[in-house]
């Protein structure tokens, strides 16, 4: 019987490292031995705190994680990938009665081969960033990239800004109110929101997760401008109608990335157009997962925490 060591949220704020049985793979599935997985400071923070809104598959105990990279060690007869390939896995549901939400934080995974994405071996641990890069690409789709403001200079905000720089002659502005995250800009400027007097942004991407931010953003929006909600919010969002009415403001929600977004950012990374450098700041062995989650959620200097599974079986 296949089994794996997995990070399990037994209940809010209670993390354990447990050995779990894996569902048997079928002819369309692959078994992946994990090298690295990332910790999301958005959705996984809400899962950890018990503040995740109603979501399909929600419930405890659960295995979190949707940023996993590893090696295919078994491929079904109808699988389109081969043994030995390095792949990105956007989570899995292979733990029997333990929920996979999103199910990537384990030493081995069983996944439909159609869900995994082959990645270049030389990307190494940076491959775990492909999900956030694809999320940023999805948010950008169809938007006007002149007069852009990005709210938040975490990993997703930095990737949005880098994609804007790669796609437009006018660099974006980024707001960040945490002094620990003001550095690290590549071709754009970062400043606290209270130091920006501009009131004509055509497009504002909010990746802050702050449900109370809309009125402030609308005040900086040009007439007919658009606010794109690209973060994840655990409380209802509201705004004063009159300022939004006067600007004919538009609101859009950017949801989960699609396969076309993953393919696009993979090409951009391979060509050197999009850099993933400087975004992984912390690393931890799987045995110290509890401390790793605490650091990821509480240390503002931690942009992205990577769990190293290579010494687990």
N, C-alpha and C positions, 0 to 999 in steps of 0.2 A: 504493500500500500504506500502510495506517495504521501509524504508529509513535509512540513516546512516549519521553521521558526518564523513567527509573525508577531508584529506589534499589535496588541489588542487593546482597544479602549473598552474596558469592562463596563464602565459607566463614566459619566462626566468627571474629569480630573483624576481618573484612575487608569494608569497605563501599566500593562504587563507584557512581558515577552514570553509567548507560549508556543509550544509545538502543536500544530494543527494538522489534521488529516486533510489532504487535497482531493477534490473530486477527480475521478478517473478521466483522463483525456480521451477525446474521440478522434475520429479520422480527420476532422477539420481543425483540430486543436494543436497547440504546441505547449511544451513544458519549458519554462525559462528559469535558468539559475541566475538570481539577481546579483549584480555587482553593486549598484547604488540605487538609492531612492531619495527623493527630496521631501521636505516638510513644507506644506503650504501654510503660510501665515494668514490666509483668508479663510477658506472653508474648513481647514483642519483646526484652526483656532476655535471656530464656532462649535465644531464637533466636540473638542476637548472641554470647552466651557459649558456644554449643554445648551447652547443658544442657537443651534442650527434650526432655521425655519423648516416647516413641513416639507419633506423632500422624499421622492421615491426611494424606498429601501431603507428609510431612516429607522434607527433603533439600535440598542446596545445588547450584547457586545458586538463590536465591529472592528474590522481591519481598515485603517485609513490609507490614504496615499494614492496619487494618480500620476506620479512622476518617477517611473521605474525604468532602469536600463539593465539588461543582462544578456546572457548567451542562451540561444536555443539549444537544449540538450536532448530534446525528443520532438519529432515532428510527425504529425499524422499523415496518413497516405494521401489525403487530399489537401494538405497544407501547402500554401504557396511560398513558404519560406523553408530554408533547409537547416539542418543541424549545424551548429558552429557559427551561425550568423549572430551578430550583435543587434539587438532590437530594443526599441522603446516600447514600453507597455503602459497604456493609460489606465491602469487599474485592472482588477479582476474580481470575479465572483466565483470562487472555487474552494470555499472553506466550509462547505456543508451548512450546519446550523448557525455558524458565526457569519454575520453579515459582512459583505465586502462593500464598504462605503468609504473610500472608493476601491479599496482592496489591493493596493500595490505594495504595501509595506511588509514584505515577507521575503524570506531567503530563496524561495522558489514559488513559481506561479503557474497555473494552468489557464490558458487564454485561447479564445478563438484566434486562429492565425490571421484572420481578416482584420483584427484589431491592432496587431502589432506593426511597428514601422521599422524597417531595417535602417541602421544608422552607421555612420563611418566610425571605424574603430578608433581613429586618432582623436575623435572628439572626447573620448573618455567620459569622466563624470559630468562634463558640461552638457552631455546629451539629455540629462534630466530636465534641462531648461527648455526643451523643445515644446512642451505643453504650454508654458507661459508665452513663449514666442508666438505660437499658433493662436493663442487667445488674443494677443496684441494685434496680430494680423487680421483676425476676424473682426475686431473692433474698428479697425481702420477702413474696412471694405466700404467703398462707395462714398467716402467722406472727402470734404474739401480740406486740403492740407496746407492752406495758407491761413495765417491767423489762428494757430493752434495753441491751446493751453492744455497741459497735462497736470492733473492734481494728484500728487503723490509720487515720491521718488524711491519707491521700493523697486523690486525686480520688474514687476509688470510695468510700472511707470517708466523705468529706464529703457525697457524694450520698446515700448510705444514711442518714446522720444528718439531712439536709435532708428526705428523704422521710418519715422517722419523725416529725419535727417537724410536717410538714404533715398527718400521718395520725393523730396521737395527742395526747392532752392531757398525757402524761408524756414529757418530752424524754429522749433517750438519753444515755448516758455514752459517751465515746470515749477509748480509750487511745492514747497516742502517746509513744514513748520517745525520739524524735528531737526535740531542743529547737527545731530550725528549723521544725517543723511543728505546734507547739502553738497557734499563733495562727490566727485566721480562722473561729472557730466562730460560727454563726448560730443562737442559741436553744438551745444545748446546751453542756455543759462538756467540756473536754479536759484530761486529766491523764496523767502517767506511770503505768504499771501498778503500780509499787511504792508508789504513794500511794493506792491504792484498797483498802479493807478489806471492801468489800461482798462477800457470799457468797450472794446470792439472786437473781442475774440469771435471768430466765425465758428469755431469748433472747440468744445471743451470736453476732454475725456476725464471722467472722474474715476480714479482707481483707489480712492481713499477708504471706501467702505463706510464713510460717515453719513448716516441717514439724515443729518440736520444741515447738510451743506448746500442744498439747492438754492435757497434764497441768495446766498453769497455768490454763487456761480452765475445766477441769472443777472445779477447786478453788473457782471463783467462781460456780458454777452452782447454781441452786435445784433441789430435788428435782423430777424430771420435766421439767427444763428441756432446751432444745435448743441445740446448737451447729451453726451453718450455715457450711460452708466455702465462702466466696465468692471466695477468692483462687485462685491457680494455683501448684501445688507441684511442685518438681522432685525431691523425695526422698520415700520412703515415710513415711507418718504412722503413729505408734503412740501408745499411752497405757497407763497402769497400769490394770488392770481393776478392782481393788477400789474405788477412789474413784468410778469411773464406775458400778459396780454399786450402791453405796450411794445414789447420787443417781438411779438409773434414767435416766441421761443418754441423750439421743437425739442422733444425728449425721445431718446431711443435707448433701449436696453440691448447690450451686446451679450449674447449668451455663449454657450460652449463652442469651442472651435470645431471645425469640420475637417474631414480628410483633405480637402483642397487647401485649407490653411496650413496644415502640417506639411503637405508637399511643397507649398510655396516657400515656407520659412526654411525647410531643409535645403532647397536650392539656394536661397539667399545666404545661408550659413556656409554651404559648400563653396560658394563663389567668393566668400569673404566680404560680401555686401553687408551682412549683419554679423556683428561680433557678439559672442557670448562671454567674452573675457570680463573678469572683475566682478561677476555677479554672485559666485559662490564664495562665501566668506568664512563659513564654519563647516567642520566635518566631525563626525562622531562614529565610533564603532556601534554596531547594533546592540551590543550588550549594555551600552549606556544610553539607551533610547529615552528613558525618562528625563535624564538631565538634558539631552539634546532638545527635546520638545520644550522644556522650560526655557532654555536659551533662545530658541527660535521665536518663542512668543513674547519674551520679556526683555531681550537685549536689543536695543535699537540699532546697534552696530551689526547685528546679524541680518544680512539681506537674504541669504539662502543657506539653510542647513542641509547637509547631505549625510545620510546614513550609509555607512560602508558595511556591506554584507559579505564581503569576500572571505571572511574567516568563519562564517556560519555555514552549516550544512543542513 
